Amino acid sequence: MTARSALQAATREIHEALHGTAPFAAIADGSIDRDGYAALLARLHRYHSAMLGPCAAGARVLDAPALNVAQHGRVMALEDDLAFLGARVLPAMADSVTDAGFAVGSLYTVFGSVLGGKVIWRQLATLLPDGQGRSFFAGTQGDAALWRLYCEKLENYAATADMAQIIGGARHAFARFETVVAAPPALAAE
């Protein structure tokens, strides 16, 4: 079994549950409005800003600085989208994960979401038809190459690393995401 397959299996349940959370369900069925979308982006900004530290640590461990640069770009895209919508930025919950395997696992969750974001980008076409306000979900042309880079580096790293630590990091990142995105709006803004 590859490291990527092990991570998929270990996080499948929480990953699938997140698709059904209220904001993503509202995007999928077309019922989200601009205010609801802005609130979701503020939550996503809070999460991705908090994950800057673990992503930087994971990128260092994997000797893949492009992954760190890309995460900073995603945070900037969220800030651009929030500015377009006239929404405020929520304070980030600092995450100071520095354990090597744990950080590599966190990176799996954060970068795995990029490809799914492209589906959400298409689902938002009715709400924001000109593309403005949804650059975070649009991602970049280099996203698929960055995912391949991560997967290649993951397999090399996992060959000699503690897979339980990597899985723990991925689960941690999913749990943090769930805390931010699935929480009632009042709690997410605190």
JODASUL-V984163 format. One record per residue. N is the residue number from 1. RES is the residue in three letters. PHI is phi as a letter, one per 30 degrees, with the letter a starting at -180 (999 if undefined). Layout:
n = <N,N>
res = <RES,RES>
phi = <PHI,PHI>
This chain:
n = <1,2,3,4,5,6,7,8,9,10,11,12,13,14,15,16,17,18,19,20,21,22,23,24,25,26,27,28,29,30,31,32,33,34,35,36,37,38,39,40,41,42,43,44,45,46,47,48,49,50,51,52,53,54,55,56,57,58,59,60,61,62,63,64,65,66,67,68,69,70,71,72,73,74,75,76,77,78,79,80,81,82,83,84,85,86,87,88,89,90,91,92,93,94,95,96,97,98,99,100,101,102,103,104,105,106,107,108,109,110,111,112,113,114,115,116,117,118,119,120,121,122,123,124,125,126,127,128,129,130,131,132,133,134,135,136,137,138,139,140,141,142,143,144,145,146,147,148,149,150,151,152,153,154,155,156,157,158,159,160,161,162,163,164,165,166,167,168,169,170,171,172,173,174,175,176,177,178,179,180,181,182,183,184,185,186,187,188,189,190>
res = <MET,THR,ALA,ARG,SER,ALA,LEU,GLN,ALA,ALA,THR,ARG,GLU,ILE,HIS,GLU,ALA,LEU,HIS,GLY,THR,ALA,PRO,PHE,ALA,ALA,ILE,ALA,ASP,GLY,SER,ILE,ASP,ARG,ASP,GLY,TYR,ALA,ALA,LEU,LEU,ALA,ARG,LEU,HIS,ARG,TYR,HIS,SER,ALA,MET,LEU,GLY,PRO,CYS,ALA,ALA,GLY,ALA,ARG,VAL,LEU,ASP,ALA,PRO,ALA,LEU,ASN,VAL,ALA,GLN,HIS,GLY,ARG,VAL,MET,ALA,LEU,GLU,ASP,ASP,LEU,ALA,PHE,LEU,GLY,ALA,ARG,VAL,LEU,PRO,ALA,MET,ALA,ASP,SER,VAL,THR,ASP,ALA,GLY,PHE,ALA,VAL,GLY,SER,LEU,TYR,THR,VAL,PHE,GLY,SER,VAL,LEU,GLY,GLY,LYS,VAL,ILE,TRP,ARG,GLN,LEU,ALA,THR,LEU,LEU,PRO,ASP,GLY,GLN,GLY,ARG,SER,PHE,PHE,ALA,GLY,THR,GLN,GLY,ASP,ALA,ALA,LEU,TRP,ARG,LEU,TYR,CYS,GLU,LYS,LEU,GLU,ASN,TYR,ALA,ALA,THR,ALA,ASP,MET,ALA,GLN,ILE,ILE,GLY,GLY,ALA,ARG,HIS,ALA,PHE,ALA,ARG,PHE,GLU,THR,VAL,VAL,ALA,ALA,PRO,PRO,ALA,LEU,ALA,ALA,GLU>
phi = <999,d,d,d,d,d,d,e,d,d,c,e,d,d,d,d,d,d,d,c,d,e,d,d,d,d,d,d,c,i,c,d,c,d,d,d,d,d,d,d,d,d,d,d,d,e,d,d,d,d,d,e,d,e,d,d,d,d,d,d,e,d,h,b,e,d,d,d,e,d,d,d,d,d,d,d,d,d,d,d,d,d,d,e,d,i,c,d,c,d,d,d,c,e,b,c,d,b,e,e,d,d,d,d,d,d,d,e,d,d,d,d,d,d,d,d,d,d,d,d,e,d,d,d,d,d,d,b,d,d,j,d,i,b,d,e,d,d,i,b,d,d,d,d,d,d,d,d,d,e,d,d,d,e,d,d,d,d,d,b,c,d,d,d,d,d,d,e,d,d,d,e,d,d,d,d,d,d,e,d,d,d,d,e,e,d,d,d,d,d>
